[in-house]
Amino acid sequence: MHDRGRLLERETELRAAEGALDRLRRQAATQGNGGGLLLLTGAAGLGKTSLLAAVRSMAMSRDCGVLSARGGEQERGVAFHVVRRLLQPALAALSEAERRELFGTWFDIVGPALGMPTTAGPAMPTTGGPGTGGAGQGAALPDPQAVRDGLDWVVTRLALGNAPVVLMVDDAHWADAESMAWLASFASKVEDLPLLMILAYRPDQLSGSEALRRTADRNGVRPLGLSALTPEAVAELLRGELGEDAETGFCRECWVVTGGNPYETVELTANVLDRGILPTEASSPLLHRLAAATRGSGLVARLQQLGPASVRLAWAVALLGAEATPHLAATIAGLGPAESADATDRLRAARVLTGSETLEFAHPLIATAVYRAIPAAMRVAMHGRAARMLLDAGHGADAAARHLLETHPEGDPAVVKQLREAAQVCLRAGAPDAARRCLDRALLEPPAPEVRAAVLYELGCSSLLHSPPVTVNHLRSALEQPDVTPPMREGIILRLAQVLAHTDQLAEAAETVAEEARRVVDPRARLRLRTWHFIWSAFRDDEPDSAARSRRLARIADRLSGRDLTERYILGVRAWDAMVRAEPSAVVLDFAERALRNGMSWTDPEWGFEVPALVALTYAQCDRPHRAEELFAQGIRDFEIAGWRGAHLAFGYALLGYVRYRRGRLTEAEDLVRAGLQVADRVGEGAPAQYNAVAILIEVLLAKGEVAKAQELAARYSFAEPFPRAMMVPPPQAVRGELRLAEGRITEAAADIAAVGRKLESRGMVNPALFPWLGLLARCRAEEAPDTARSLARRQVERAERVGTASHVGSALRVAASLAGGVESLRLLERAVRSLEQSPAAYEHARALVDHGSALRRAGRIREGAEQLYLGMDVAAQCGADALVDRARGELGGVGLRPRRLRSVTTVESLTRGEREAAELAARGDGNERIAEKLRLEEREVARLLSSVFRKVGSDRPGLRAALGESGR
């Protein structure tokens, strides 16, 4: 056990630490958790480091593993410095194979943050434009959240494999921003792990204090604040060193001049011993001068008495911080081996330096005072020398960067090159803010005219997460540079348009690439730019001449074979455009297949994820949800592997949930959309990804009949104007209209739905698959204007029939039936059921069945109605549509029928023998009549079997062969 006698008046803190360690060890052995967060705060010199040393001894005596690190004043700008200090010793003890097994799929994402070589390619090559290894080319870069998630994984694995573990960070107020962001986020997870996190810091200097304070509040953690020693404790300390005869007046004066600061008291005591001063009251006047020598200018004056060599060595150690090896410090100080050794000995004897392999100051207060005492010109020169030495020693540009940041600009091309290389390392590590600092400094050097545009481009890219408006400014400045090569200019233009689009400036993004396309000469460059014009135009909700743009797109797409990514992306946009404009589904799917013939990457830095997402949604709206699910699942995998765990991943999960919703698998849809919303919440309040996830989740909840939950969700996220201007699926304003309709707020619902309808109509987006606004508006108008309502519903049926997808035809017919009466309603419902049973849209099928059964019951056709209600209830239960189940049950109960036991939820693998036989024959091209003959069944029974197949497999009839092939693998 650590000798507590030297930690005076720290019993409360030691008891708290001891209790936390005992709880950790006890629960780790039985429950696998027991972790927590312990915060130690206090001003400089109050003994935080000594207290942590005592806690470390306690932890080791209890067989706890210890991960420890210390923040450094000189390393605050070095990304992940503290994280590396925490983890590198533990990782160094592992073999390469063991490290890779520990990291799993996170190796390439987290490795650069920990200074480990990975297989990832270069972060951002010199801008040269698409197709030339330039703008946007190279490996996909992880975002900071992905790196934090990966660190969570690694530390969790270490904790579980070495339980129990204590993670300690001293001087956390000097932790770099990236490490502090991870510490603050990971602190909320430690309660479920066999890991105790202890952070010691000065409360008035804590970097990221707000994040850590919120974490502490969430965990109910109250920081333990260290106080200055009382006069009695100072007297006890003095008498322990100077003898029991130290007079009370002398001890009291020591307390006055040090303020009870333990560090200053210990230093003052050592100075008293060094000078042989008697601890009597008569010696008290000498204490003020001695105390002054332990801090600030007094400390510097004492240092100067040790000689110029000692001063220069101390300066070098202060400047190098954690990099202060004896050889490097001596070299920067300009000292030979013997002179350096002698100066080191003098500094150790004066209690200024400690350490052997790395030189350290005896206390951070000394380091701060020494660094600030270095003359400004000398400090700049020494930083420059340190940078050169580190580069010569093979430490890399990132190690030299923090020193280069402190030098004066001199127009040195080598400095610009080194800072750009350091920025690339920072970007690969998921530290864009650190990269931005390097590039800001490179711009001040300044770079040569032929390089300046590239630096501005790189600076814009590194500022994207920090400040999109700043990115726009940098990219526009890059375009203004003289002699920008055409490939470089194209790359800058494409990134500028991307930033504009992702900040909801779709019109400006589209016009930016269109204007550039009009001025370029190279035909392939023009095609790439026009492709992006089509892409951003597809997302605009205010396009002035959508029809003309669509005709241009069609003319270009008709001439393309899909030989490269540019052509395939145009074909993908054409597929989406054909779908929204209600062209026949066969035409739409042909373009989609051609677009995917040789694949699309969701993480291609040049092309992005927008077109693959549009193609996937196109499949979903053409009754091929199984294909859409495959594509979105691929995208999610690509995002996670690349370390894109922000808006891209949020869209991926939410849109996959939307496909499951369209398919009628509501419980799975809710889980996926909530996962997307959780990611979107981390992206930022009001981000398009958040609006998209909330809109889809509201639709899912309404389908499940959970209106109150949908209302609560809308209120929690302030789901109201201003909505993003980008076109989304489904449109957020339209979803709000659906919610208001469910609430009975008919007038407001009609206003929302009509507003979205006008936008869609103005752009020629007339496919009800995109959003069935005509049918919803018809429901709103049903009471006040029934004729108008029926007319709207008929228009929706006509449009759906023009496209030909069974799910949307059936849905439109069901709505039309709800507004008709008598025999006409029954006829329409029968058609709706027949259409929907040929589609994978299980929820819509269930609604049509229940509506049909209810209508048959009201018409006195009890047996037929019951049959439809039973089937509708089964399908609704499989979907998770509880409100629809209750409605069907009520209808059955109304005629005295007892609802039978509901079947379990079905999956692709649950095809019965009869369903599989029917499916295989249908996939070969046999019609229902022929299948009935072969299987010796009634034709109606064949239709029922195939309806179940379509729901389970997730495809309509034309896509059945591919869907069965996928399910069979």
Steps between C-alpha positions, in 0.01 A plus 500: 500500500625847420631696799215739567707696746645703217156579357384732771130587520410279204312233693165582336642464151692184587192340655297584188765346277534196723125447498484532123786250458343248737166529322673462163687188607197343670253558218749423223543154649127427515311719253762610249449871571544724804665787320451867564642848469709680762595865449776668703529877470719763648731788424864442401712351774220367720616141464292344224800309364598368843143394563489316167825326588341377822193381312721323248671313783160404641386376159809289443474349848150387403627337176340766281646578161596865461491721189646840576593817318567864566401805304779734396490875457718478189301210352150648518500543122623146425195296403439190715818557703338393828321204340831377359667532840217300653493214254841466336665319796221241511505458121879474489477188715292327231619332184385636163248216470367565850461871428305431182279252682438758772410773251296282266351704217599822678870465426521732199268754664658524845859403416602844363368674813728276706800554276485148357569421132190376318402379156299816425611706203595867496250735649485777244748515214598825340203640320505408137140437416293190440665231302849633568549388858388839618202662662298261701712200399668264746382303799180596678580695815344408835299763678583589863196315633616179334839530667333555837278198441804294407684610813194396702531155344873465565490621861192289571682191370807587708285551808316171457818310425696644793224567751490685724672804349565853625540773237673809640573835338697762689498864391192434288464876458792475257357206307477559127149573370465165321594298809275707723207453263547124521548499878182703550294270277647175633446607862127440458564133412735392779227404748425194286867397486756372750679834463546795734587829329682760711569848364701762687494858379506867581132599477566847361710369209320184394479462123159363403373569851139535390490153345663350807274693735191373317635146521563538872149635552346212305692248710426678825872562556610786721865601457718464807660839545841513669546783747812672623657359814400642836763665725504183710577279197779736386650488849486119500670487160773743609572322826522170318786644290659766724454339836246518777659817636377711206337794671130572463558857372736370234251236390220754495704733280575213260126444468445872432763530226395178322126532551498138612601382152665157551744532212620844607521387862718202408725719283526762771596232752772369266639851457506549876699177535735591214587833661519367851242746630382429851122449531455773754268795509802728459561342156148574379591817304724287275210284386345749257817516290544123509136440400534737206781282366258210454276674249497735200786745463658381824525149362652634179755702697593188700538308175737762358729452798567146374679633193425560128524132403240403760274782385522395135436138586199594711368710213537205262317264736218753547467542127512127417257385767436126467763475223787610730746216470844589639660490153234713330491752784878532500512544123238773500674668793829486306680299768755224466461169687714593800358849532145363467559235767642760739207739441254216552660409831483860621132526401421174677681613813300825492176295481423645157529185287427132550499198271765315303375370161278808475578816693211652689453792732442423865167684478292647215526844664874492434445403136258787448729756663807383304322497164360848552845627596656404165558822301251519213758498219691215662179301550410530132849396392497202736163385369639512149806302607276246679292451187810434289644263758178297520480474123864395476438238769220350293211607724292627209335827407223464759754491786672810361175683434440633851842665489450635149176663618708711740748627240477821302396486132799523265364384164672163534356240256631218722296626794187513285565144383555373855187669631291358216636152575421549868146604410453179303612295801251689718217437254578129489489502880155662502627836629387761243545790742868413544533475121338838464754658736787361292353626174416842644864533592612373157291771339681764706847378392383578216501215246632552150236631255477167320428323831270753666180375335572146616559618858175695496317195368645278771424763761142515383466122523644492851263778613187322376399350835619805691331767292339445156482877430876523553543208262301686235718809543823301468381317190387821333836654582668200340303561179623859491866398496686557172599211278273240659522194277173370351507170694567685823226751428254220432585334830451825691170569326365154582595529867353851518170377357502209744545731799225730375264206451571353843424837660157509334602735217393266222421769247844657529666159489320405180572833334869487601564175311271598212687824444833319506369239256419778253857630505714184493635361176581138588193286418549251788545783749184662366312170541617465862389853580165453330454179696536691823262764370242225448572356845456825692201596288337171596505610865370853443142582587505834314641411158374761252478279188499141613348369176776645284768359728327161489496502121871583486572220745298252294678597177842454657413175681360342185842531335702349787613141546614526863869449421627702798376645828401830343267329255362263762422788733310673222306179440426482872365856506299420188344198674393721791370771271300248295351357819387832647353604163286186490663330204422126479680300767660274237674806350606622845643165603693465175686825572560394860648166393725667245619745765602215730641270237859545617421618848503832688698593805314673781823651633670612182648838608434648156145379446347471847199299607213697349452306175530152654235609750272627221539173310419299812189709563402453137499123548296537818236707321484248215400209724853364530569569868729198532738663250477834678577333832809335352625835373438688823657218703805523274510877550482468878783248496707729278436799728600309811814355342604844373431663835212715376284494810326832461228618262576230240441220749191674639346521152595138432326358805195727466447426131546128555232536765282680246536206260397262778204729569397490133527123521279493807757376752421776744679378812827452311444836330462676835820345636701602194365855488565550870858386442526759223349767722748422775786558257332813360467644850878492526533682168319808629165656573292574192730314259328358188585147619307566819195637317506198269513248784227676698271514195539129428457406864175698521367311198594167658335591830182611322491171313526317831215711634719674758382856439590623849861383457516671162373824656756475779780443249394798288488724808837382629673580171301818421387340176379817330606779266744580372540158343817428299470613139652178368258245361466210744323168500250536654463882493502623863216748449288225348564278800391779728182514295447127557550548872251785509253287306538223758440757773180618331643844412357477150543861381864521603569154358350599167715813487820302557410227252387744233820705536713192441275396213548835327878465524493148362265596217713798403796268458310230315535257788167332452571143607293432813783271614699808596218631717129418453387856561193478278352220706579670831355829379193309383451372854526856630238621250263203544242671721501855368543419128431132429497542122841671510627227727391225263656684208833526684490130584428407137799705386720309741373167365566609141855603581572181690364289214721688255805394702370149551643408842252277678549649846421857394212398275347305787553783749341753265202271439451454875487878553260540209279229649483681833343798321260298286186329619312174471584265216767734358689496829494121513618476141791735561598322818499165328730643234720651771536166676577320174764756413663512843519124534738513203728745679743484794315786679364297792364790705308647208371152420381460859317834487326403177400161640354651816321771302364237261393270781325784680319606182391144429368466854301821466358368170376189681761267350614378841694189403701672227559800723623283785744323270654830393505632857673189630762524228537876547545454875771239444690720255462806725637302795800395293558866419476616861200721415326456836229760440398328177494164683269648761275642231472161325435327831225751576336443161503125558365539849221715365349198324568261785810339348792411722837605357725200455856478621730726302788351305854596581697755302635359175838534334651409166623172643151406618356419157288187529546214256191605307609866493845407373359275226264774385778759521742298291240440230408871497867593478529282186220700340195282563171682551266427789277278284794284390635481856158389623498220246847379593437514874138381472369799689227754450624812324390711794712291735800554273441877524497469879821297505678748275374795702671352804813440294517862383475623859762261631748535216456874456434521129229515242456229234753630242771519763427160650779307325770735635344509846481122528858474380615737772302322772636167392865594538 
